[in-house]
Structures are given as structure tokens and as C-alpha cells.
């Protein structure tokens, strides 16, 4: 009598070395770091609220790290951004100002998916 360690649905070839090699190749080709998006905002800013809502809608489809930065927390930030908020930066580079175009944001973030 032989003992089956895995149920038949977990056959070795399903998770075999070829699939592992394909996944490793995909991981080495793709940028697997999470994109960081920063929104520079302040209290009582209607455009900031609209931009943040757009970012949250896109975040449901494309994962990214969202960081909200209050420009009133620093005098330097306030001087730099007081008339330009909201400013949205992707990985430290300014991408949008005043409004977020959701379709352009999705294209910039891309939709890389792992192979099956």
C-alpha cells in the first residue's frame, strides 16, 4: 500500500519545475517593487478631495502605495506647493497637478500580471 502525500489535484507537474522557471523569469524581467504615489494636499481643499478619490478608485484595480503629504506640516512644502495643490508624484516625479486623469494614471502604472 502506498501513501499519497498530495491529493490528485496537487499533482507534481502542476507546480513543477517548468512553472517555477517561468515565474522566476517573469519576476526577473518585471519591476516587482510597489509603485509609490504621493499626493501633496492640505485641509479644506476640494480639488485635493476629488484627486484623492480618483486615486483610490484606480488603487482598487492597480495596486500601489498611496501617501498623503500635508503641505501645512512644513514651511518649505507650503511655500513650494501653496498655489499648486493637489500635486501627485509617482515614485518621486511630479505626474499630475490639480486633476488626476484616471486613464493616464492606469497607463503609467501599467498592468503587469504574472504568467499562468
Backbone atoms as SQL, in Angstrom:
CREATE TABLE atoms (id INTEGER PRIMARY KEY, chain TEXT, resi INTEGER, resn TEXT, atom TEXT, x REAL, y REAL, z REAL);
INSERT INTO atoms VALUES
  (1, 'A', 1, 'UNK', 'N', 0.834, -1.165, 0.000),
  (2, 'A', 1, 'UNK', 'CA', 0.000, 0.000, 0.000),
  (3, 'A', 1, 'UNK', 'C', 0.894, 1.248, 0.000),
  (4, 'A', 2, 'UNK', 'N', 0.630, 2.191, -0.910),
  (5, 'A', 2, 'UNK', 'CA', 1.419, 3.419, -0.966),
  (6, 'A', 2, 'UNK', 'C', 0.623, 4.562, -0.332),
  (7, 'A', 3, 'UNK', 'N', 1.350, 5.473, 0.225),
  (8, 'A', 3, 'UNK', 'CA', 0.726, 6.629, 0.868),
  (9, 'A', 3, 'UNK', 'C', 0.802, 7.809, -0.097),
  (10, 'A', 4, 'UNK', 'N', -0.314, 8.442, -0.317),
  (11, 'A', 4, 'UNK', 'CA', -0.344, 9.631, -1.176),
  (12, 'A', 4, 'UNK', 'C', -0.177, 10.863, -0.293),
  (13, 'A', 5, 'UNK', 'N', 0.881, 11.592, -0.542),
  (14, 'A', 5, 'UNK', 'CA', 1.133, 12.778, 0.249),
  (15, 'A', 5, 'UNK', 'C', 0.323, 13.973, -0.236),
  (16, 'A', 6, 'UNK', 'N', 0.029, 14.016, -1.538),
  (17, 'A', 6, 'UNK', 'CA', -0.728, 15.119, -2.090),
  (18, 'A', 6, 'UNK', 'C', -1.981, 14.593, -2.750),
  (19, 'A', 7, 'UNK', 'N', -3.071, 15.290, -2.596),
  (20, 'A', 7, 'UNK', 'CA', -4.265, 14.895, -3.346),
  (21, 'A', 7, 'UNK', 'C', -3.992, 15.000, -4.851),
  (22, 'A', 8, 'UNK', 'N', -4.785, 14.344, -5.632),
  (23, 'A', 8, 'UNK', 'CA', -4.539, 14.309, -7.073),
  (24, 'A', 8, 'UNK', 'C', -4.593, 15.695, -7.707),
  (25, 'A', 9, 'UNK', 'N', -5.333, 16.605, -7.124),
  (26, 'A', 9, 'UNK', 'CA', -5.404, 17.937, -7.720),
  (27, 'A', 9, 'UNK', 'C', -4.101, 18.723, -7.565),
  (28, 'A', 10, 'UNK', 'N', -3.225, 18.266, -6.661),
  (29, 'A', 10, 'UNK', 'CA', -1.926, 18.911, -6.486),
  (30, 'A', 10, 'UNK', 'C', -0.820, 18.044, -7.084),
  (31, 'A', 11, 'UNK', 'N', -1.019, 17.624, -8.290),
  (32, 'A', 11, 'UNK', 'CA', -0.011, 16.777, -8.940),
  (33, 'A', 11, 'UNK', 'C', 1.291, 17.539, -9.088),
  (34, 'A', 12, 'UNK', 'N', 2.378, 16.825, -9.141),
  (35, 'A', 12, 'UNK', 'CA', 3.703, 17.448, -9.215),
  (36, 'A', 12, 'UNK', 'C', 3.868, 18.304, -10.454),
  (37, 'A', 13, 'UNK', 'N', 3.321, 17.867, -11.608),
  (38, 'A', 13, 'UNK', 'CA', 3.549, 18.634, -12.830),
  (39, 'A', 13, 'UNK', 'C', 2.813, 19.968, -12.824),
  (40, 'A', 14, 'UNK', 'N', 1.766, 20.097, -12.028),
  (41, 'A', 14, 'UNK', 'CA', 1.045, 21.371, -11.962),
  (42, 'A', 14, 'UNK', 'C', 1.917, 22.462, -11.339),
  (43, 'A', 15, 'UNK', 'N', 2.674, 22.116, -10.337),
  (44, 'A', 15, 'UNK', 'CA', 3.572, 23.062, -9.684),
  (45, 'A', 15, 'UNK', 'C', 5.019, 22.649, -9.916),
  (46, 'A', 16, 'UNK', 'N', 5.280, 22.093, -11.064),
  (47, 'A', 16, 'UNK', 'CA', 6.590, 21.538, -11.373),
  (48, 'A', 16, 'UNK', 'C', 7.641, 22.570, -11.712),
  (49, 'A', 17, 'UNK', 'N', 8.811, 22.075, -12.066),
  (50, 'A', 17, 'UNK', 'CA', 9.947, 22.961, -12.294),
  (51, 'A', 17, 'UNK', 'C', 9.760, 23.909, -13.473),
  (52, 'A', 18, 'UNK', 'N', 9.020, 23.527, -14.501),
  (53, 'A', 18, 'UNK', 'CA', 8.822, 24.429, -15.631),
  (54, 'A', 18, 'UNK', 'C', 8.047, 25.672, -15.224),
  (55, 'A', 19, 'UNK', 'N', 6.999, 25.502, -14.443),
  (56, 'A', 19, 'UNK', 'CA', 6.214, 26.658, -13.995),
  (57, 'A', 19, 'UNK', 'C', 7.041, 27.549, -13.083),
  (58, 'A', 20, 'UNK', 'N', 7.831, 26.944, -12.242),
  (59, 'A', 20, 'UNK', 'CA', 8.683, 27.726, -11.348),
  (60, 'A', 20, 'UNK', 'C', 9.694, 28.528, -12.161),
  (61, 'A', 21, 'UNK', 'N', 10.274, 27.928, -13.189),
  (62, 'A', 21, 'UNK', 'CA', 11.228, 28.646, -14.045),
  (63, 'A', 21, 'UNK', 'C', 10.551, 29.803, -14.779),
  (64, 'A', 22, 'UNK', 'N', 9.319, 29.580, -15.256),
  (65, 'A', 22, 'UNK', 'CA', 8.595, 30.664, -15.931),
  (66, 'A', 22, 'UNK', 'C', 8.331, 31.818, -14.975),
  (67, 'A', 23, 'UNK', 'N', 7.927, 31.496, -13.747),
  (68, 'A', 23, 'UNK', 'CA', 7.678, 32.545, -12.755),
  (69, 'A', 23, 'UNK', 'C', 8.957, 33.299, -12.408),
  (70, 'A', 24, 'UNK', 'N', 10.070, 32.572, -12.259),
  (71, 'A', 24, 'UNK', 'CA', 11.331, 33.233, -11.956),
  (72, 'A', 24, 'UNK', 'C', 11.755, 34.149, -13.099),
  (73, 'A', 25, 'UNK', 'N', 11.570, 33.711, -14.329),
  (74, 'A', 25, 'UNK', 'CA', 11.922, 34.544, -15.485),
  (75, 'A', 25, 'UNK', 'C', 11.053, 35.795, -15.516),
  (76, 'A', 26, 'UNK', 'N', 9.763, 35.637, -15.241),
  (77, 'A', 26, 'UNK', 'CA', 8.871, 36.806, -15.239),
  (78, 'A', 26, 'UNK', 'C', 9.272, 37.788, -14.151),
  (79, 'A', 27, 'UNK', 'N', 9.597, 37.266, -12.963),
  (80, 'A', 27, 'UNK', 'CA', 9.981, 38.134, -11.864),
  (81, 'A', 27, 'UNK', 'C', 11.268, 38.892, -12.168),
  (82, 'A', 28, 'UNK', 'N', 12.205, 38.254, -12.847),
  (83, 'A', 28, 'UNK', 'CA', 13.454, 38.943, -13.161),
  (84, 'A', 28, 'UNK', 'C', 13.254, 40.010, -14.237),
  (85, 'A', 29, 'UNK', 'N', 12.274, 39.825, -15.148),
  (86, 'A', 29, 'UNK', 'CA', 12.023, 40.799, -16.209),
  (87, 'A', 29, 'UNK', 'C', 11.185, 41.965, -15.726),
  (88, 'A', 30, 'UNK', 'N', 10.305, 41.729, -14.793),
  (89, 'A', 30, 'UNK', 'CA', 9.366, 42.776, -14.383),
  (90, 'A', 30, 'UNK', 'C', 9.910, 43.551, -13.185),
  (91, 'A', 31, 'UNK', 'N', 9.381, 44.722, -13.016),
  (92, 'A', 31, 'UNK', 'CA', 9.717, 45.539, -11.866),
  (93, 'A', 31, 'UNK', 'C', 8.742, 45.163, -10.761),
  (94, 'A', 32, 'UNK', 'N', 9.197, 44.406, -9.793),
  (95, 'A', 32, 'UNK', 'CA', 8.298, 43.856, -8.782),
  (96, 'A', 32, 'UNK', 'C', 8.171, 44.732, -7.549),
  (97, 'A', 33, 'UNK', 'N', 8.685, 45.936, -7.614),
  (98, 'A', 33, 'UNK', 'CA', 8.515, 46.832, -6.486),
  (99, 'A', 33, 'UNK', 'C', 7.156, 47.518, -6.596),
  (100, 'A', 34, 'UNK', 'N', 6.627, 47.879, -5.478),
  (101, 'A', 34, 'UNK', 'CA', 5.339, 48.551, -5.457),
  (102, 'A', 34, 'UNK', 'C', 5.561, 50.028, -5.773),
  (103, 'A', 35, 'UNK', 'N', 4.766, 50.546, -6.675),
  (104, 'A', 35, 'UNK', 'CA', 4.855, 51.954, -7.043),
  (105, 'A', 35, 'UNK', 'C', 4.352, 52.813, -5.890),
  (106, 'A', 36, 'UNK', 'N', 5.063, 53.907, -5.634),
  (107, 'A', 36, 'UNK', 'CA', 4.668, 54.814, -4.557),
  (108, 'A', 36, 'UNK', 'C', 4.109, 56.088, -5.176),
  (109, 'A', 37, 'UNK', 'N', 2.898, 56.420, -4.798),
  (110, 'A', 37, 'UNK', 'CA', 2.266, 57.652, -5.268),
  (111, 'A', 37, 'UNK', 'C', 2.050, 58.555, -4.064),
  (112, 'A', 38, 'UNK', 'N', 2.484, 59.807, -4.220),
  (113, 'A', 38, 'UNK', 'CA', 2.327, 60.792, -3.153),
  (114, 'A', 38, 'UNK', 'C', 1.393, 61.885, -3.643),
  (115, 'A', 39, 'UNK', 'N', 0.481, 62.297, -2.770),
  (116, 'A', 39, 'UNK', 'CA', -0.407, 63.417, -3.082),
  (117, 'A', 39, 'UNK', 'C', -0.127, 64.514, -2.064),
  (118, 'A', 40, 'UNK', 'N', 0.251, 65.672, -2.569),
  (119, 'A', 40, 'UNK', 'CA', 0.504, 66.832, -1.724),
  (120, 'A', 40, 'UNK', 'C', -0.813, 67.590, -1.595),
  (121, 'A', 41, 'UNK', 'N', -1.269, 67.774, -0.369),
  (122, 'A', 41, 'UNK', 'CA', -2.602, 68.290, -0.111),
  (123, 'A', 41, 'UNK', 'C', -2.596, 69.166, 1.138),
  (124, 'A', 42, 'UNK', 'N', -3.750, 69.749, 1.445),
  (125, 'A', 42, 'UNK', 'CA', -3.936, 70.475, 2.705),
  (126, 'A', 42, 'UNK', 'C', -5.410, 70.391, 3.095),
  (127, 'A', 43, 'UNK', 'N', -5.706, 70.869, 4.299),
  (128, 'A', 43, 'UNK', 'CA', -7.090, 70.842, 4.795),
  (129, 'A', 43, 'UNK', 'C', -7.986, 71.722, 3.942),
  (130, 'A', 44, 'UNK', 'N', -9.255, 71.370, 3.889),
  (131, 'A', 44, 'UNK', 'CA', -10.290, 72.167, 3.211),
  (132, 'A', 44, 'UNK', 'C', -9.947, 72.464, 1.748),
  (133, 'A', 45, 'UNK', 'N', -9.478, 71.459, 1.050),
  (134, 'A', 45, 'UNK', 'CA', -9.124, 71.611, -0.364),
  (135, 'A', 45, 'UNK', 'C', -10.015, 70.669, -1.174),
  (136, 'A', 46, 'UNK', 'N', -10.990, 71.242, -1.861),
  (137, 'A', 46, 'UNK', 'CA', -11.938, 70.428, -2.623),
  (138, 'A', 46, 'UNK', 'C', -11.250, 69.665, -3.750),
  (139, 'A', 47, 'UNK', 'N', -10.361, 70.305, -4.498),
  (140, 'A', 47, 'UNK', 'CA', -9.654, 69.610, -5.578),
  (141, 'A', 47, 'UNK', 'C', -8.808, 68.453, -5.039),
  (142, 'A', 48, 'UNK', 'N', -8.260, 68.616, -3.844),
  (143, 'A', 48, 'UNK', 'CA', -7.482, 67.535, -3.226),
  (144, 'A', 48, 'UNK', 'C', -8.374, 66.329, -2.930),
  (145, 'A', 49, 'UNK', 'N', -9.583, 66.593, -2.437),
  (146, 'A', 49, 'UNK', 'CA', -10.522, 65.505, -2.150),
  (147, 'A', 49, 'UNK', 'C', -10.922, 64.762, -3.430),
  (148, 'A', 50, 'UNK', 'N', -11.141, 65.510, -4.504),
  (149, 'A', 50, 'UNK', 'CA', -11.506, 64.896, -5.783),
  (150, 'A', 50, 'UNK', 'C', -10.347, 64.054, -6.315),
  (151, 'A', 51, 'UNK', 'N', -9.133, 64.594, -6.237),
  (152, 'A', 51, 'UNK', 'CA', -7.959, 63.858, -6.721),
  (153, 'A', 51, 'UNK', 'C', -7.720, 62.601, -5.896),
  (154, 'A', 52, 'UNK', 'N', -7.881, 62.700, -4.588),
  (155, 'A', 52, 'UNK', 'CA', -7.678, 61.527, -3.732),
  (156, 'A', 52, 'UNK', 'C', -8.721, 60.454, -4.024),
  (157, 'A', 53, 'UNK', 'N', -9.956, 60.845, -4.262),
  (158, 'A', 53, 'UNK', 'CA', -10.997, 59.871, -4.616),
  (159, 'A', 53, 'UNK', 'C', -10.657, 59.161, -5.922),
  (160, 'A', 54, 'UNK', 'N', -10.125, 59.902, -6.899),
  (161, 'A', 54, 'UNK', 'CA', -9.722, 59.287, -8.167),
  (162, 'A', 54, 'UNK', 'C', -8.580, 58.302, -7.944),
  (163, 'A', 55, 'UNK', 'N', -7.621, 58.672, -7.109),
  (164, 'A', 55, 'UNK', 'CA', -6.510, 57.761, -6.813),
  (165, 'A', 55, 'UNK', 'C', -6.997, 56.486, -6.136),
  (166, 'A', 56, 'UNK', 'N', -7.933, 56.617, -5.220),
  (167, 'A', 56, 'UNK', 'CA', -8.458, 55.436, -4.533),
  (168, 'A', 56, 'UNK', 'C', -9.234, 54.521, -5.486),
  (169, 'A', 57, 'UNK', 'N', -9.942, 55.118, -6.461),
  (170, 'A', 57, 'UNK', 'CA', -10.645, 54.290, -7.457),
  (171, 'A', 57, 'UNK', 'C', -9.654, 53.492, -8.294),
  (172, 'A', 58, 'UNK', 'N', -8.572, 54.117, -8.699),
  (173, 'A', 58, 'UNK', 'CA', -7.563, 53.413, -9.504),
  (174, 'A', 58, 'UNK', 'C', -6.841, 52.375, -8.650),
  (175, 'A', 59, 'UNK', 'N', -6.630, 52.678, -7.378),
  (176, 'A', 59, 'UNK', 'CA', -5.924, 51.758, -6.487),
  (177, 'A', 59, 'UNK', 'C', -6.673, 50.443, -6.307),
  (178, 'A', 60, 'UNK', 'N', -7.991, 50.452, -6.458),
  (179, 'A', 60, 'UNK', 'CA', -8.775, 49.210, -6.377),
  (180, 'A', 60, 'UNK', 'C', -8.425, 48.260, -7.521),
  (181, 'A', 61, 'UNK', 'N', -8.008, 48.812, -8.663),
  (182, 'A', 61, 'UNK', 'CA', -7.695, 47.997, -9.837),
  (183, 'A', 61, 'UNK', 'C', -6.205, 47.710, -9.967),
  (184, 'A', 62, 'UNK', 'N', -5.376, 48.709, -9.692),
  (185, 'A', 62, 'UNK', 'CA', -3.929, 48.586, -9.843),
  (186, 'A', 62, 'UNK', 'C', -3.294, 48.896, -8.493),
  (187, 'A', 63, 'UNK', 'N', -2.602, 47.932, -7.890),
  (188, 'A', 63, 'UNK', 'CA', -2.052, 48.178, -6.554),
  (189, 'A', 63, 'UNK', 'C', -0.889, 49.162, -6.578),
  (190, 'A', 64, 'UNK', 'N', -0.901, 50.076, -5.624),
  (191, 'A', 64, 'UNK', 'CA', 0.205, 50.992, -5.403),
  (192, 'A', 64, 'UNK', 'C', 0.110, 51.516, -3.983),
  (193, 'A', 65, 'UNK', 'N', 1.216, 52.050, -3.503),
  (194, 'A', 65, 'UNK', 'CA', 1.261, 52.630, -2.156),
  (195, 'A', 65, 'UNK', 'C', 0.892, 54.104, -2.269),
  (196, 'A', 66, 'UNK', 'N', -0.104, 54.522, -1.513),
  (197, 'A', 66, 'UNK', 'CA', -0.562, 55.909, -1.547),
  (198, 'A', 66, 'UNK', 'C', -0.140, 56.601, -0.258),
  (199, 'A', 67, 'UNK', 'N', 0.531, 57.730, -0.413),
  (200, 'A', 67, 'UNK', 'CA', 0.996, 58.501, 0.740),
  (201, 'A', 67, 'UNK', 'C', 0.474, 59.922, 0.606),
  (202, 'A', 68, 'UNK', 'N', -0.210, 60.388, 1.629),
  (203, 'A', 68, 'UNK', 'CA', -0.765, 61.736, 1.631),
  (204, 'A', 68, 'UNK', 'C', 0.152, 62.637, 2.443),
  (205, 'A', 69, 'UNK', 'N', 0.587, 63.737, 1.824),
  (206, 'A', 69, 'UNK', 'CA', 1.510, 64.660, 2.477),
  (207, 'A', 69, 'UNK', 'C', 0.816, 66.007, 2.645),
  (208, 'A', 70, 'UNK', 'N', 0.700, 66.441, 3.898),
  (209, 'A', 70, 'UNK', 'CA', 0.070, 67.722, 4.213),
  (210, 'A', 70, 'UNK', 'C', 1.106, 68.826, 4.068),
  (211, 'A', 71, 'UNK', 'N', 0.884, 69.751, 3.147),
  (212, 'A', 71, 'UNK', 'CA', 1.871, 70.804, 2.907),
  (213, 'A', 71, 'UNK', 'C', 1.938, 71.806, 4.055),
  (214, 'A', 72, 'UNK', 'N', 0.930, 71.822, 4.908),
  (215, 'A', 72, 'UNK', 'CA', 0.937, 72.735, 6.049),
  (216, 'A', 72, 'UNK', 'C', 1.811, 72.218, 7.187),
  (217, 'A', 73, 'UNK', 'N', 2.349, 71.009, 7.053),
  (218, 'A', 73, 'UNK', 'CA', 3.195, 70.443, 8.098),
  (219, 'A', 73, 'UNK', 'C', 4.617, 70.987, 8.046),
  (220, 'A', 74, 'UNK', 'N', 4.970, 71.639, 6.930),
  (221, 'A', 74, 'UNK', 'CA', 6.318, 72.160, 6.771),
  (222, 'A', 74, 'UNK', 'C', 6.253, 73.491, 6.021),
  (223, 'A', 75, 'UNK', 'N', 7.025, 74.447, 6.487),
  (224, 'A', 75, 'UNK', 'CA', 7.042, 75.759, 5.824),
  (225, 'A', 75, 'UNK', 'C', 7.601, 75.647, 4.405),
  (226, 'A', 76, 'UNK', 'N', 8.591, 74.782, 4.212),
  (227, 'A', 76, 'UNK', 'CA', 9.182, 74.596, 2.878),
  (228, 'A', 76, 'UNK', 'C', 8.160, 74.027, 1.899),
  (229, 'A', 77, 'UNK', 'N', 7.413, 73.026, 2.344),
  (230, 'A', 77, 'UNK', 'CA', 6.389, 72.432, 1.482),
  (231, 'A', 77, 'UNK', 'C', 5.297, 73.444, 1.166),
  (232, 'A', 78, 'UNK', 'N', 4.910, 74.221, 2.160),
  (233, 'A', 78, 'UNK', 'CA', 3.851, 75.198, 1.950),
  (234, 'A', 78, 'UNK', 'C', 4.257, 76.237, 0.910),
  (235, 'A', 79, 'UNK', 'N', 5.481, 76.734, 1.002),
  (236, 'A', 79, 'UNK', 'CA', 5.967, 77.721, 0.036),
  (237, 'A', 79, 'UNK', 'C', 6.045, 77.109, -1.361),
  (238, 'A', 80, 'UNK', 'N', 6.469, 75.852, -1.448),
  (239, 'A', 80, 'UNK', 'CA', 6.648, 75.204, -2.753),
  (240, 'A', 80, 'UNK', 'C', 5.323, 74.875, -3.431),
  (241, 'A', 81, 'UNK', 'N', 4.292, 74.493, -2.640),
  (242, 'A', 81, 'UNK', 'CA', 3.064, 73.954, -3.241),
  (243, 'A', 81, 'UNK', 'C', 1.792, 74.746, -2.951),
  (244, 'A', 82, 'UNK', 'N', 1.859, 75.891, -2.271),
  (245, 'A', 82, 'UNK', 'CA', 0.641, 76.542, -1.791),
  (246, 'A', 82, 'UNK', 'C', -0.368, 76.878, -2.887),
  (247, 'A', 83, 'UNK', 'N', 0.066, 77.251, -4.064),
  (248, 'A', 83, 'UNK', 'CA', -0.845, 77.615, -5.154),
  (249, 'A', 83, 'UNK', 'C', -1.047, 76.489, -6.163),
  (250, 'A', 84, 'UNK', 'N', -0.375, 75.354, -5.961),
  (251, 'A', 84, 'UNK', 'CA', -0.383, 74.310, -6.995),
  (252, 'A', 84, 'UNK', 'C', -1.072, 73.022, -6.575),
  (253, 'A', 85, 'UNK', 'N', -1.636, 72.947, -5.391),
  (254, 'A', 85, 'UNK', 'CA', -2.173, 71.667, -4.927),
  (255, 'A', 85, 'UNK', 'C', -3.510, 71.354, -5.593),
  (256, 'A', 86, 'UNK', 'N', -3.832, 70.099, -5.728),
  (257, 'A', 86, 'UNK', 'CA', -3.023, 68.938, -5.371),
  (258, 'A', 86, 'UNK', 'C', -1.963, 68.637, -6.433),
  (259, 'A', 87, 'UNK', 'N', -0.831, 68.176, -5.969),
  (260, 'A', 87, 'UNK', 'CA', 0.234, 67.695, -6.852),
  (261, 'A', 87, 'UNK', 'C', 0.394, 66.208, -6.569),
  (262, 'A', 88, 'UNK', 'N', 0.407, 65.410, -7.633),
  (263, 'A', 88, 'UNK', 'CA', 0.547, 63.966, -7.494),
  (264, 'A', 88, 'UNK', 'C', 1.885, 63.576, -8.086),
  (265, 'A', 89, 'UNK', 'N', 2.703, 62.882, -7.290),
  (266, 'A', 89, 'UNK', 'CA', 4.015, 62.423, -7.731),
  (267, 'A', 89, 'UNK', 'C', 4.024, 60.897, -7.763),
  (268, 'A', 90, 'UNK', 'N', 4.585, 60.343, -8.825),
  (269, 'A', 90, 'UNK', 'CA', 4.729, 58.893, -8.957),
  (270, 'A', 90, 'UNK', 'C', 6.205, 58.577, -8.807),
  (271, 'A', 91, 'UNK', 'N', 6.532, 57.815, -7.774),
  (272, 'A', 91, 'UNK', 'CA', 7.918, 57.469, -7.450),
  (273, 'A', 91, 'UNK', 'C', 8.808, 58.710, -7.402),
  (274, 'A', 92, 'UNK', 'N', 8.296, 59.771, -6.790),
  (275, 'A', 92, 'UNK', 'CA', 9.074, 60.981, -6.585),
  (276, 'A', 92, 'UNK', 'C', 9.079, 61.971, -7.733),
  (277, 'A', 93, 'UNK', 'N', 8.469, 61.629, -8.860),
  (278, 'A', 93, 'UNK', 'CA', 8.449, 62.531, -10.016),
  (279, 'A', 93, 'UNK', 'C', 7.052, 63.100, -10.196),
  (280, 'A', 94, 'UNK', 'N', 6.905, 64.422, -10.310),
  (281, 'A', 94, 'UNK', 'CA', 5.575, 65.010, -10.491),
  (282, 'A', 94, 'UNK', 'C', 4.883, 64.445, -11.729),
  (283, 'A', 95, 'UNK', 'N', 3.617, 64.068, -11.561),
  (284, 'A', 95, 'UNK', 'CA', 2.881, 63.456, -12.663),
  (285, 'A', 95, 'UNK', 'C', 1.615, 64.237, -13.003),
  (286, 'A', 96, 'UNK', 'N', 0.897, 64.709, -11.988),
  (287, 'A', 96, 'UNK', 'CA', -0.359, 65.423, -12.212),
  (288, 'A', 96, 'UNK', 'C', -0.413, 66.628, -11.285),
  (289, 'A', 97, 'UNK', 'N', -1.129, 67.638, -11.743),
  (290, 'A', 97, 'UNK', 'CA', -1.350, 68.820, -10.922),
  (291, 'A', 97, 'UNK', 'C', -2.801, 69.243, -11.096),
  (292, 'A', 98, 'UNK', 'N', -3.457, 69.557, -10.018),
  (293, 'A', 98, 'UNK', 'CA', -4.868, 69.983, -9.952),
  (294, 'A', 98, 'UNK', 'C', -5.848, 68.831, -10.183),
  (295, 'A', 99, 'UNK', 'N', -5.706, 68.059, -11.233),
  (296, 'A', 99, 'UNK', 'CA', -6.655, 66.978, -11.547),
  (297, 'A', 99, 'UNK', 'C', -5.890, 65.706, -11.905),
  (298, 'A', 100, 'UNK', 'N', -6.535, 64.564, -11.641),
  (299, 'A', 100, 'UNK', 'CA', -5.948, 63.262, -11.973),
  (300, 'A', 100, 'UNK', 'C', -6.741, 62.655, -13.122),
  (301, 'A', 101, 'UNK', 'N', -6.068, 62.383, -14.216),
  (302, 'A', 101, 'UNK', 'CA', -6.674, 61.677, -15.333),
  (303, 'A', 101, 'UNK', 'C', -6.509, 60.180, -15.058),
  (304, 'A', 102, 'UNK', 'N', -7.609, 59.523, -14.688),
  (305, 'A', 102, 'UNK', 'CA', -7.541, 58.128, -14.257),
  (306, 'A', 102, 'UNK', 'C', -6.988, 57.208, -15.340),
  (307, 'A', 103, 'UNK', 'N', -7.380, 57.426, -16.579),
  (308, 'A', 103, 'UNK', 'CA', -6.908, 56.566, -17.665),
  (309, 'A', 103, 'UNK', 'C', -5.399, 56.719, -17.872),
  (310, 'A', 104, 'UNK', 'N', -4.904, 57.949, -17.836),
  (311, 'A', 104, 'UNK', 'CA', -3.449, 58.167, -17.967),
  (312, 'A', 104, 'UNK', 'C', -2.702, 57.563, -16.789),
  (313, 'A', 105, 'UNK', 'N', -3.279, 57.636, -15.600),
  (314, 'A', 105, 'UNK', 'CA', -2.646, 57.042, -14.427),
  (315, 'A', 105, 'UNK', 'C', -2.561, 55.534, -14.574),
  (316, 'A', 106, 'UNK', 'N', -3.648, 54.908, -15.032),
  (317, 'A', 106, 'UNK', 'CA', -3.616, 53.454, -15.245),
  (318, 'A', 106, 'UNK', 'C', -2.538, 53.072, -16.253),
  (319, 'A', 107, 'UNK', 'N', -2.440, 53.846, -17.341),
  (320, 'A', 107, 'UNK', 'CA', -1.412, 53.542, -18.343),
  (321, 'A', 107, 'UNK', 'C', -0.007, 53.699, -17.762),
  (322, 'A', 108, 'UNK', 'N', 0.188, 54.732, -16.961),
  (323, 'A', 108, 'UNK', 'CA', 1.521, 54.946, -16.361),
  (324, 'A', 108, 'UNK', 'C', 1.885, 53.856, -15.386),
  (325, 'A', 109, 'UNK', 'N', 0.899, 53.367, -14.656),
  (326, 'A', 109, 'UNK', 'CA', 1.182, 52.312, -13.693),
  (327, 'A', 109, 'UNK', 'C', 1.375, 50.963, -14.374),
  (328, 'A', 110, 'UNK', 'N', 0.707, 50.778, -15.531),
  (329, 'A', 110, 'UNK', 'CA', 0.824, 49.511, -16.239),
  (330, 'A', 110, 'UNK', 'C', 0.048, 48.422, -15.519),
  (331, 'A', 111, 'UNK', 'N', -0.109, 47.337, -16.216),
  (332, 'A', 111, 'UNK', 'CA', -0.817, 46.202, -15.620),
  (333, 'A', 111, 'UNK', 'C', -0.060, 44.926, -15.889),
  (334, 'A', 112, 'UNK', 'N', 1.106, 44.797, -15.285),
  (335, 'A', 112, 'UNK', 'CA', 1.882, 43.573, -15.429),
  (336, 'A', 112, 'UNK', 'C', 1.235, 42.484, -14.590),
  (337, 'A', 113, 'UNK', 'N', 1.035, 41.353, -15.188),
  (338, 'A', 113, 'UNK', 'CA', 0.457, 40.229, -14.449),
  (339, 'A', 113, 'UNK', 'C', 1.352, 39.010, -14.629),
  (340, 'A', 114, 'UNK', 'N', 1.462, 38.173, -13.610),
  (341, 'A', 114, 'UNK', 'CA', 2.356, 37.018, -13.700),
  (342, 'A', 114, 'UNK', 'C', 1.830, 35.985, -14.690),
  (343, 'A', 115, 'UNK', 'N', 2.722, 35.192, -15.291),
  (344, 'A', 115, 'UNK', 'CA', 2.281, 34.155, -16.225),
  (345, 'A', 115, 'UNK', 'C', 1.555, 33.040, -15.500),
  (346, 'A', 116, 'UNK', 'N', 0.698, 32.344, -16.212),
  (347, 'A', 116, 'UNK', 'CA', -0.020, 31.221, -15.595),
  (348, 'A', 116, 'UNK', 'C', 0.596, 29.913, -15.959);
